Amino acid sequence: MLNDITTTGGMSIDRTHRPKDGSAVGGYLISGLVRNVTKRQIDVMLDTSVVDIVMEGGEVAAVRLLTDEQETATIQTRSIIVATGGFSANSEMVVKYRPDLAGFVTTNHKGATGGGIALLERIGAGTVDMGEIQIHPTVEQKTSYLVSESIRGGGAILVNQKGNRFFNEMETRDKVSAAIIALPEHYAYIVFDEHVRVKNKAADEYIAKGLVTSASTPAELAAKLGLDAEAFQATLTRYNGFVEKQDDEEFGRKTALRAPLNEGPFHAIQIAPGVHHTMGGVTINTDTCVLNANKRAIPGAYAAGEVVGGIHGGNRIGGNAVADIIIFGTLAGRQAAQRAQQVPWAMLESA
Ligand SMILES: Cc1cc2nc3c(=O)[nH]c(=O)nc-3n(C[C@H](O)[C@H](O)[C@H](O)COP(=O)(O)OP(=O)(O)OC[C@H]3O[C@@H](n4cnc5c(N)ncnc54)[C@H](O)[C@@H]3O)c2cc1C
């Protein structure tokens, strides 16, 4: 159950559902998915790529597969659901649409290559919003590890190398990223205390991975990071006053003014923006049918998740991809199953 609610950048109130213990949502959802796949004895072919979609008479008829041992296979099917994700990890494709993102790290997995978009384009799919690529402001650059927005949503702040806050941390990802890029050092520190850590299990994960610099006092943390200790302490005192008044008169932060940052140990992670999410992708209709360039459904082809474009516009709000993949994934499953059941398998096999 995602029965805890927090906030992410751009929200006016807490809206992001997450696991009760404040852990990251991805691992939680995938464990549930794996449990269900095992229980229902669903075949999963790992290390296997779909390399081609075969069309017959203008309808999906089969997919061609390639295993990591270079074995090929063809599976006949009346329906396919393409859920191959976005293209954040394909830097050539990212730079084709957004030359300004050359050299950026990505938070995404290596399979986020946009291969599914290419597969669908080969059977005529249209695309939309391909240049809408989201950079996430808080990425540890040596490991490309994402520091979840829930840490800022839990009360963390961002400071520059001088030890000063420089922007409303709860603005949308594009604006916070732009503010970090505009700093002379092009990076910042996400700073939090024990109040934040105990309520956000993800923080313990970052500590365990060695991404976090911790110290028992702000002065000691400043010394470890090379910040101006006086400026840093003044930043904390000022921010804590804003929390007390629930009014950030310096940068206009309206949300996640949760608790004063005054309980040691104090923690910081050096971060900078990284390519995170691609909002562009193939076009679908409200039944998740893939549409061709003339907006007509391609019979048998369904798509859901980050491979699809046009769902989030130009600026995905944190947490909304979970809603996207679950709602459109469920819809696609129903549609594809319904179509597959229209013709008995026996007839398909003898066809
Ligand atoms: C670090 C990180 C944290 C995030 N946290 C959040 C969050 O807290 N809340 C939120 O809402 N969103 C979050 N997101 C975004 C969200 O996780 C993604 O948008 C979502 O997982 C996309 O799901 P998907 O199923 O469409 O694609 P993916 O999860 O990318 O899965 C696609 C799969 O298809 C495989 N594949 C690709 N091509 C082929 C092929 N040809 N044949 C076979 N398989 C193929 C890939 O290898 C991959 O396994 C986060 C993203 C990242 C990177």
The ligand as an ORCA input file, in Angstrom:
! r2SCAN-3c Opt
* xyz 0 1
  C      16.182      6.601    -10.395
  C      14.756      6.852    -10.762
  C      13.830      7.082     -9.757
  C      12.501      7.319    -10.094
  N      11.603      7.546     -9.096
  C      10.314      7.757     -9.401
  C       9.355      7.976     -8.364
  O       9.680      7.984     -7.195
  N       8.068      8.174     -8.728
  C       7.667      8.174    -10.039
  O       6.489      8.359    -10.306
  N       8.568      7.958    -11.029
  C       9.859      7.752    -10.751
  N      10.761      7.547    -11.764
  C      10.275      7.424    -13.160
  C       9.716      6.015    -13.379
  O      10.482      5.093    -12.642
  C       9.741      5.618    -14.858
  O       9.094      6.585    -15.626
  C       9.063      4.258    -15.026
  O       9.791      3.243    -14.335
  C       8.937      3.873    -16.483
  O       8.377      2.580    -16.499
  P       8.308      1.756    -17.836
  O       7.743      0.425    -17.453
  O       7.626      2.552    -18.879
  O       9.811      1.587    -18.314
  P      11.084      0.996    -17.561
  O      10.868      0.920    -16.090
  O      12.233      1.819    -18.066
  O      11.183     -0.499    -18.083
  C      11.366     -0.791    -19.460
  C      11.986     -2.170    -19.562
  O      11.935     -2.599    -20.939
  C      13.198     -3.161    -21.277
  N      13.377     -3.066    -22.756
  C      13.747     -1.990    -23.496
  N      13.762     -2.304    -24.813
  C      13.414     -3.623    -24.902
  C      13.253     -4.537    -26.004
  N      13.425     -4.176    -27.281
  N      12.904     -5.835    -25.723
  C      12.686     -6.236    -24.429
  N      12.802     -5.406    -23.353
  C      13.164     -4.124    -23.593
  C      14.194     -2.327    -20.494
  O      15.447     -2.967    -20.397
  C      13.449     -2.222    -19.154
  O      13.675     -3.352    -18.359
  C      12.092      7.326    -11.457
  C      13.033      7.084    -12.467
  C      14.362      6.841    -12.126
  C      15.348      6.597    -13.233
*
